[in-house]
Amino acid sequence: MKNILFILSFDKSVHFDVSKLPVELIKYRYPKEYYKIENGKAFPMMGRYVDDLVKLWKEIKNKSKS
């Protein structure tokens, strides 16, 4: 299966409050390829397949054990 990224249309009410987070943490958790940061809020613009997220989380967990 080939992974294809595509732009999703999210409702404007879907956002994350990032106003109290340090800039470096915002950049890490909400990369600009996937989120639009505006007025202390992160708005999702792109998504990932669940299988890809699980794989990514496993990789991150394994790296943290090293």
URTA-V96786 format. One record per residue. N is the residue number from 1. SS is DSSP state (H for helix, E for strand, C for the rest). Layout:
((N;SS) (N;SS))
This chain:
((1;C) (2;C) (3;C) (4;C) (5;C) (6;C) (7;E) (8;C) (9;C) (10;C) (11;C) (12;C) (13;C) (14;C) (15;C) (16;E) (17;E) (18;C) (19;C) (20;C) (21;C) (22;C) (23;H) (24;H) (25;H) (26;H) (27;H) (28;H) (29;H) (30;C) (31;C) (32;C) (33;C) (34;C) (35;E) (36;E) (37;E) (38;E) (39;C) (40;C) (41;E) (42;E) (43;E) (44;E) (45;C) (46;E) (47;C) (48;C) (49;C) (50;H) (51;H) (52;H) (53;H) (54;H) (55;H) (56;H) (57;H) (58;H) (59;H) (60;H) (61;H) (62;H) (63;H) (64;H) (65;H) (66;C))
